[in-house]
Amino acid sequence: MPEQLSDVALDVKDLLDSRDGVPGFDGRLGGLMSALRAAAGAGDVGAQNVLGGVLLEVEDDPSAAAVWFERAAGRGSAVGQRSLGHLYAEGLGVGRDPGRAETLFREAAEAGDGYARFNLARLWWGKGDAGTVAALLRSAAGDGIEEAYVPLGDLLAALGEDAEALRWYLGAIGAGDADVVHEAVEVAKRLTDDEIRRAGESSGRPSEAEAMVGTVRPYR
């Protein structure tokens, strides 16, 4: 369940999410930063996470971001745990520590954070049980984490679960990832027309599935 944000934290988050299309982004952000910092300093967990995001993504200061994510994580925030875990996994602003990252991702995942499940799957990729990694990716993808679609499709295809793999490849194509078309075609070649159409229905991309039927039919 998404964490609730105060008004100032929500205003800054919305601004960050649409920054590429916002005229005068720097000025608008600057006008909100004093209130955001005050809220974070007063213990507003959502503001702490959003401030950490500004410091990391806009000001390119991961060390400062880590301070605020640490505070939020210490208050049990799944977003703070996941964000701090990312810093430890990548060695951004803190010493690289995969073990700490794993612990933080686990805590956030257990609290229901889809991105944490995706990050945990990435951390375990090629190291842990493939079925467990697939389950984490499937859960993240089911929460609408689009970054999980392609790796889940790749893993399912490697496990021989072609019909479900195509479902997620079609989802990725629908989300604008044209680079996965080749993989989708190769998987679809091994499926029947009905299996392709069912994959399209389950992914909400029936038109793309119908086009795929026509694409692969000559290869059978």
C-alpha positions as CSV (number, residue, x, y, z in Angstrom):
1,M,0.0,0.0,0.0
2,P,1.5,3.4,-1.0
3,E,2.6,5.5,1.9
4,Q,0.6,8.7,2.6
5,L,2.3,12.0,1.9
6,S,1.8,15.4,3.5
7,D,0.9,18.3,1.2
8,V,4.4,19.6,0.7
9,A,5.9,16.1,0.2
10,L,3.2,15.3,-2.4
11,D,3.7,18.7,-4.2
12,V,7.5,18.0,-4.5
13,K,6.9,14.4,-5.6
14,D,4.5,15.4,-8.3
15,L,6.9,18.0,-9.5
16,L,9.7,15.4,-9.6
17,D,7.5,12.9,-11.5
18,S,6.8,15.4,-14.2
19,R,10.0,17.4,-14.2
20,D,10.8,16.9,-17.9
21,G,7.6,18.7,-18.9
22,V,7.6,21.4,-16.2
23,P,8.7,24.9,-17.3
24,G,10.7,26.6,-14.6
25,F,11.3,23.4,-12.8
26,D,14.3,24.6,-10.8
27,G,12.5,27.7,-9.6
28,R,9.4,25.8,-8.6
29,L,11.4,23.2,-6.7
30,G,13.5,25.9,-5.0
31,G,10.3,27.5,-3.7
32,L,9.2,24.3,-2.0
33,M,12.5,23.1,-0.6
34,S,12.5,25.2,2.6
35,A,9.1,23.8,3.6
36,L,10.2,20.3,2.6
37,R,13.3,20.4,4.7
38,A,11.3,21.8,7.6
39,A,8.8,19.0,7.4
40,A,11.6,16.3,7.1
41,G,13.4,17.8,10.1
42,A,10.2,17.7,12.1
43,G,9.9,14.0,11.5
44,D,7.6,13.8,8.5
45,V,8.6,10.4,7.1
46,G,7.2,11.1,3.6
47,A,9.0,14.4,3.5
48,Q,12.2,12.6,4.5
49,N,11.9,10.2,1.6
50,V,11.0,12.9,-0.9
51,L,13.9,15.0,0.3
52,G,16.2,12.0,-0.1
53,G,14.9,11.6,-3.6
54,V,15.6,15.3,-4.5
55,L,19.1,15.0,-3.1
56,L,19.8,11.9,-5.0
57,E,18.1,12.6,-8.4
58,V,18.3,16.4,-8.7
59,E,21.3,17.5,-6.6
60,D,23.3,14.3,-7.2
61,D,24.3,14.1,-3.5
62,P,23.8,10.4,-2.5
63,S,25.6,10.9,0.8
64,A,23.1,13.5,1.9
65,A,20.2,11.4,0.5
66,A,21.4,8.4,2.6
67,V,21.0,10.5,5.8
68,W,17.3,11.1,5.1
69,F,16.5,7.6,3.8
70,E,18.2,6.2,7.0
71,R,15.9,8.3,9.1
72,A,12.8,7.2,7.2
73,A,13.9,3.5,7.2
74,G,14.5,3.7,11.0
75,R,10.9,4.7,11.4
76,G,9.8,1.6,9.5
77,S,9.1,3.3,6.1
78,A,9.2,0.7,3.3
79,V,10.1,3.4,0.8
80,G,13.0,4.5,3.0
81,Q,14.2,0.9,3.4
82,R,14.0,0.3,-0.3
83,S,15.7,3.5,-1.2
84,L,18.5,3.1,1.4
85,G,18.9,-0.5,0.1
86,H,19.4,0.8,-3.4
87,L,22.3,3.0,-2.2
88,Y,23.9,0.1,-0.4
89,A,23.4,-2.2,-3.4
90,E,25.1,0.3,-5.7
91,G,27.6,1.9,-3.3
92,L,26.1,5.3,-3.8
93,G,27.0,7.7,-1.0
94,V,27.7,4.7,1.3
95,G,30.0,1.8,1.2
96,R,28.7,-1.0,-1.0
97,D,27.1,-3.6,1.2
98,P,25.0,-6.3,-0.6
99,G,24.1,-7.9,2.7
100,R,22.6,-4.7,4.2
101,A,20.9,-4.0,0.9
102,E,19.3,-7.5,1.0
103,T,18.1,-7.0,4.6
104,L,16.5,-3.6,3.7
105,F,14.9,-4.9,0.5
106,R,13.5,-7.9,2.5
107,E,12.0,-5.6,5.1
108,A,10.4,-3.3,2.5
109,A,9.2,-6.3,0.4
110,E,7.5,-7.9,3.5
111,A,5.8,-4.5,4.0
112,G,4.3,-4.8,0.5
113,D,6.6,-2.6,-1.5
114,G,6.6,-3.8,-5.1
115,Y,9.8,-2.0,-6.1
116,A,11.6,-3.7,-3.2
117,R,10.5,-7.1,-4.5
118,F,11.9,-6.1,-7.9
119,N,15.2,-4.9,-6.4
120,L,15.5,-8.1,-4.3
121,A,14.9,-10.2,-7.5
122,R,17.7,-8.2,-9.2
123,L,20.0,-8.8,-6.2
124,W,19.3,-12.6,-6.4
125,W,19.4,-12.9,-10.2
126,G,21.6,-15.8,-11.1
127,K,22.4,-16.5,-7.5
128,G,19.2,-17.7,-5.9
129,D,16.5,-20.2,-6.8
130,A,15.1,-19.3,-10.2
131,G,11.5,-20.0,-9.0
132,T,11.9,-17.6,-6.1
133,V,13.3,-14.9,-8.3
134,A,10.4,-15.5,-10.8
135,A,7.9,-15.2,-7.9
136,L,9.4,-11.9,-6.8
137,L,9.3,-10.5,-10.3
138,R,5.8,-11.8,-10.9
139,S,4.6,-10.1,-7.8
140,A,6.3,-6.8,-8.7
141,A,5.0,-7.0,-12.3
142,G,1.5,-7.7,-10.9
143,D,1.8,-4.4,-9.0
144,G,2.5,-2.6,-12.2
145,I,6.3,-2.2,-11.9
146,E,7.0,-2.0,-15.6
147,E,10.8,-2.5,-15.1
148,A,10.0,-6.1,-14.0
149,Y,8.2,-7.1,-17.3
150,V,11.2,-7.9,-19.5
151,P,13.4,-9.7,-16.9
152,L,10.3,-11.7,-15.8
153,G,9.7,-12.6,-19.5
154,D,13.3,-13.6,-20.0
155,L,13.4,-15.8,-16.9
156,L,10.1,-17.5,-17.7
157,A,11.2,-18.2,-21.3
158,A,14.4,-19.7,-19.9
159,L,12.3,-21.9,-17.6
160,G,10.1,-23.0,-20.6
161,E,7.0,-21.1,-19.5
162,D,6.6,-19.5,-22.9
163,A,2.9,-18.5,-22.6
164,E,3.4,-16.5,-19.5
165,A,6.7,-15.1,-20.8
166,L,4.8,-13.7,-23.8
167,R,2.2,-12.1,-21.5
168,W,4.9,-10.0,-19.9
169,Y,6.8,-9.3,-23.2
170,L,3.5,-8.0,-24.6
171,G,3.0,-5.9,-21.5
172,A,6.5,-4.4,-22.0
173,I,5.8,-3.7,-25.7
174,G,2.5,-2.0,-24.6
175,A,4.5,0.1,-22.2
176,G,6.7,1.4,-25.0
177,D,9.7,-1.0,-24.9
178,A,10.2,-1.8,-28.6
179,D,13.5,-3.5,-27.9
180,V,11.8,-6.7,-26.7
181,V,9.9,-7.4,-29.9
182,H,12.5,-9.9,-31.1
183,E,12.2,-11.9,-27.8
184,A,8.4,-11.8,-28.0
185,V,8.4,-13.1,-31.6
186,E,10.8,-16.0,-30.7
187,V,8.6,-17.1,-27.8
188,A,5.4,-16.7,-29.9
189,K,6.8,-19.0,-32.5
190,R,6.6,-21.8,-30.0
191,L,3.0,-21.2,-29.1
192,T,-0.3,-21.8,-30.8
193,D,-2.5,-19.0,-32.0
194,D,-4.9,-19.5,-29.1
195,E,-2.0,-19.4,-26.6
196,I,-0.8,-16.1,-28.1
197,R,-4.3,-14.7,-27.9
198,R,-4.7,-15.7,-24.3
199,A,-1.4,-14.1,-23.5
200,G,-2.7,-10.9,-25.1
201,E,-5.9,-11.0,-23.0
202,S,-4.0,-11.6,-19.8
203,S,-1.6,-8.7,-20.5
204,G,-4.4,-6.4,-21.7
205,R,-2.8,-6.2,-25.2
206,P,-5.1,-8.2,-27.4
207,S,-4.4,-6.1,-30.5
208,E,-0.6,-6.7,-30.2
209,A,-1.3,-10.4,-29.7
210,E,-3.4,-10.6,-32.8
211,A,-0.6,-8.9,-34.8
212,M,1.9,-11.4,-33.3
213,V,-0.3,-14.3,-34.5
214,G,0.1,-12.9,-38.1
215,T,3.8,-12.3,-37.6
216,V,4.7,-15.8,-36.5
217,R,2.3,-17.9,-38.6
218,P,4.7,-18.1,-41.6
219,Y,7.4,-19.7,-39.3
220,R,5.3,-22.7,-38.4
